[in-house]
Amino acid sequence: MAVGVTLPKISLAWWDVNKKKIAYAIIPERKLTIALGESVNSFTPPAPVQNKLASTQQNAGTGIAPKIDIPATQVIEQDNRLFYAVIAGLVAILLFVIFWVISLQKKVTRLAEVRTDEQSDETLKKKVLKPTATINKQGLDTIKTASELQKYIQNYALEHWDAPKNTPLEEIFQRVKQHSPELKDDIDQVVNPLVAALYAGKEVDLSNVKKHCAIIIQTLQKKQKSTKDEAQILPELNPS
């Protein structure tokens, strides 16, 4: 007596490395007839169907997908220390150049200021009192108010010191003070009371102010006479 056994169709899928795609191994349906009494161990399975892909015949018969060896990715570690060192060097050079430029600009500015001061001093040395610089005592005696004295000083500075018209008293006497520091107290006795009277409405001892004003003018006249033909330093009240 025989027994029939049907083996179903088997399809195996696997990855073909050479062709880089999925390949299939197919075992078609088979019918086997086994006679009773025969040893099962004597059963020899049919030979596996050859796959269309010749390179996969052996693996298709066994139903085992081929082993794919994937090469390990090599991780390359880069040494960035040289790159960072170059960047740090460039930054240091840039900072040095910036500080050097700032220092150079400061030196140029200081030299320009010194040169300007020297030119101003040279200009003052070339300025002289006019020979007609005599004080009009009668004019001072007729002055009765602070505004009249202010006008008198401004006109005198315009005529004898080349001051611009209506130059403020502070500016006139500031130049005089630079030229003759010994007159500082007399200048303060003239400027401070007049400014207080003109702009704050305070009372002023006009006779005392006129006295110090006369001292200032007479002192400058004496300096001119003592130098004779030499140039007399005079404050430059109207610089060009």
C-alpha positions as semicolon CSV with decimal commas, in nm:
position;residue;x (nm);y (nm);z (nm)
1;M;0,000;0,000;0,000
2;A;0,130;0,346;-0,094
3;V;0,064;0,688;0,059
4;G;0,078;1,008;-0,146
5;V;0,238;1,325;-0,004
6;T;0,224;1,663;-0,172
7;L;0,502;1,912;-0,105
8;P;0,382;2,272;-0,153
9;K;0,556;2,525;-0,369
10;I;0,829;2,709;-0,179
11;S;0,966;3,057;-0,267
12;L;1,273;3,191;-0,088
13;A;1,383;3,554;-0,114
14;W;1,732;3,687;-0,039
15;W;1,963;3,973;-0,134
16;D;2,196;3,921;-0,427
17;V;2,511;4,117;-0,339
18;N;2,663;4,097;-0,686
19;K;2,354;4,230;-0,865
20;K;2,244;4,445;-0,573
21;K;1,879;4,337;-0,580
22;I;1,643;4,080;-0,428
23;A;1,667;3,731;-0,579
24;Y;1,425;3,441;-0,543
25;A;1,472;3,064;-0,528
26;I;1,155;2,867;-0,615
27;I;1,091;2,501;-0,538
28;P;0,781;2,388;-0,730
29;E;0,508;2,175;-0,583
30;R;0,600;1,804;-0,574
31;K;0,398;1,490;-0,517
32;L;0,563;1,198;-0,347
33;T;0,435;0,842;-0,311
34;I;0,562;0,641;-0,020
35;A;0,499;0,265;0,004
36;L;0,413;0,145;0,354
37;G;0,675;-0,069;0,513
38;E;0,964;0,117;0,359
39;S;1,207;0,285;0,586
40;V;1,154;0,655;0,617
41;N;1,526;0,701;0,639
42;S;1,563;0,563;0,288
43;F;1,363;0,858;0,149
44;T;1,572;1,069;-0,080
45;P;1,426;1,412;-0,151
46;P;1,430;1,528;-0,507
47;A;1,713;1,740;-0,626
48;P;1,653;2,110;-0,578
49;V;1,532;2,305;-0,877
50;Q;1,803;2,508;-1,033
51;N;1,747;2,880;-0,999
52;K;1,773;3,100;-1,301
53;L;2,050;3,279;-1,121
54;A;2,352;3,051;-1,149
55;S;2,534;3,222;-0,865
56;T;2,258;3,123;-0,616
57;Q;2,201;2,751;-0,698
58;Q;2,354;2,611;-0,381
59;N;2,178;2,855;-0,146
60;A;1,842;2,801;-0,320
61;G;1,855;2,424;-0,255
62;T;1,913;2,471;0,113
63;G;1,670;2,763;0,151
64;I;1,934;2,966;0,338
65;A;1,997;3,326;0,237
66;P;2,361;3,398;0,159
67;K;2,566;3,574;0,418
68;I;2,640;3,934;0,327
69;D;2,964;4,080;0,457
70;I;2,919;4,450;0,514
71;P;3,254;4,628;0,551
72;A;3,286;4,820;0,873
73;T;3,285;5,197;0,832
74;Q;3,619;5,344;0,927
75;V;3,584;5,651;1,146
76;I;3,861;5,898;1,082
77;E;3,927;6,137;1,367
78;Q;4,064;6,471;1,249
79;D;4,313;6,664;1,455
80;N;4,189;7,026;1,461
81;R;4,456;7,159;1,694
82;L;4,658;7,310;1,409
83;F;4,349;7,483;1,269
84;Y;4,261;7,636;1,606
85;A;4,621;7,746;1,656
86;V;4,618;7,930;1,320
87;I;4,289;8,103;1,406
88;A;4,423;8,210;1,747
89;G;4,738;8,348;1,582
90;L;4,537;8,552;1,332
91;V;4,319;8,696;1,609
92;A;4,628;8,793;1,811
93;I;4,781;8,967;1,508
94;L;4,456;9,155;1,442
95;L;4,435;9,277;1,803
96;F;4,798;9,390;1,791
97;V;4,734;9,592;1,472
98;I;4,425;9,756;1,626
99;F;4,611;9,860;1,942
100;W;4,905;9,985;1,734
101;V;4,678;10,202;1,516
102;I;4,503;10,349;1,823
103;S;4,839;10,427;1,986
104;L;4,966;10,589;1,665
105;Q;4,655;10,807;1,639
106;K;4,702;10,926;1,997
107;K;5,065;11,018;1,927
108;V;4,967;11,210;1,613
109;T;4,700;11,398;1,807
110;R;4,946;11,493;2,082
111;L;5,202;11,612;1,826
112;A;4,936;11,822;1,653
113;E;4,836;11,982;1,984
114;V;5,198;12,063;2,069
115;R;5,254;12,213;1,725
116;T;4,939;12,425;1,759
117;D;5,054;12,555;2,098
118;E;5,397;12,640;1,956
119;Q;5,242;12,828;1,665
120;S;5,016;13,020;1,904
121;D;5,314;13,120;2,119
122;E;5,506;13,232;1,809
123;T;5,211;13,442;1,696
124;L;5,186;13,608;2,037
125;K;5,555;13,696;2,027
126;K;5,511;13,873;1,694
127;K;5,222;14,085;1,820
128;V;5,318;14,432;1,952
129;L;5,145;14,711;2,135
130;K;5,067;15,006;1,918
131;P;5,269;15,321;2,000
132;T;4,947;15,518;2,060
133;A;4,840;15,288;2,342
134;T;4,795;15,555;2,607
135;I;4,527;15,557;2,870
136;N;4,262;15,821;2,854
137;K;4,236;15,915;3,220
138;Q;3,980;16,178;3,146
139;G;3,764;15,916;2,978
140;L;3,780;15,694;3,286
141;D;3,693;15,984;3,513
142;T;3,376;16,057;3,320
143;I;3,248;15,698;3,344
144;K;2,956;15,668;3,586
145;T;2,807;15,321;3,524
146;A;2,924;14,964;3,480
147;S;2,791;14,949;3,123
148;E;2,990;15,263;3,031
149;L;3,309;15,109;3,175
150;Q;3,244;14,788;2,981
151;K;3,207;14,987;2,660
152;Y;3,525;15,183;2,735
153;I;3,728;14,862;2,785
154;Q;3,587;14,706;2,467
155;N;3,670;15,016;2,261
156;Y;4,020;15,032;2,408
157;A;4,080;14,663;2,327
158;L;3,946;14,720;1,974
159;E;4,177;15,018;1,915
160;H;4,497;14,898;2,083
161;W;4,476;14,517;2,117
162;D;4,305;14,429;1,787
163;A;4,014;14,270;1,970
164;P;3,692;14,218;1,772
165;K;3,419;14,470;1,836
166;N;3,213;14,405;2,149
167;T;3,441;14,123;2,265
168;P;3,324;13,992;2,607
169;L;3,526;14,119;2,904
170;E;3,616;13,766;3,012
171;E;3,778;13,693;2,676
172;I;3,968;14,024;2,667
173;F;4,120;13,986;3,010
174;Q;4,179;13,612;2,976
175;R;4,435;13,687;2,705
176;V;4,583;13,966;2,914
177;K;4,613;13,729;3,208
178;Q;4,799;13,474;2,994
179;H;5,039;13,746;2,883
180;S;5,089;13,906;3,225
181;P;5,011;13,661;3,507
182;E;5,118;13,919;3,767
183;L;4,804;14,119;3,680
184;K;4,570;13,835;3,783
185;D;4,446;14,007;4,102
186;D;4,384;14,338;3,924
187;I;4,201;14,159;3,642
188;D;3,977;13,979;3,892
189;Q;3,901;14,314;4,060
190;V;3,779;14,442;3,723
191;V;3,604;14,145;3,563
192;N;3,419;13,991;3,859
193;P;3,247;14,310;3,984
194;L;3,156;14,423;3,632
195;V;3,006;14,086;3,539
196;A;2,808;14,080;3,866
197;A;2,677;14,432;3,802
198;L;2,596;14,380;3,432
199;Y;2,433;14,037;3,451
200;A;2,316;14,003;3,813
201;G;2,226;14,365;3,885
202;K;2,454;14,387;4,189
203;E;2,603;14,711;4,315
204;V;2,967;14,774;4,231
205;D;3,236;15,007;4,367
206;L;3,299;15,166;4,031
207;S;3,589;15,382;4,149
208;N;3,779;15,074;4,271
209;V;3,712;14,892;3,943
210;K;3,837;15,191;3,739
211;K;4,150;15,208;3,956
212;H;4,243;14,846;3,881
213;C;4,158;14,895;3,514
214;A;4,404;15,187;3,498
215;I;4,672;14,972;3,669
216;I;4,632;14,701;3,405
217;I;4,664;14,940;3,111
218;Q;4,957;15,132;3,263
219;T;5,144;14,808;3,337
220;L;5,113;14,697;2,975
221;Q;5,234;15,039;2,859
222;K;5,540;15,020;3,084
223;K;5,627;14,678;2,946
224;Q;5,621;14,824;2,597
225;K;5,848;15,113;2,687
226;S;6,097;14,891;2,871
227;T;6,150;14,675;2,564
228;K;6,226;14,976;2,339
229;D;6,274;14,835;1,988
230;E;6,216;14,474;2,089
231;A;5,886;14,308;2,009
232;Q;5,646;14,316;2,303
233;I;5,429;14,012;2,368
234;L;5,059;14,096;2,343
235;P;4,760;13,863;2,372
236;E;4,613;13,780;2,035
237;L;4,252;13,883;2,078
238;N;4,161;13,855;1,710
239;P;4,340;13,544;1,574
240;S;4,329;13,500;1,197
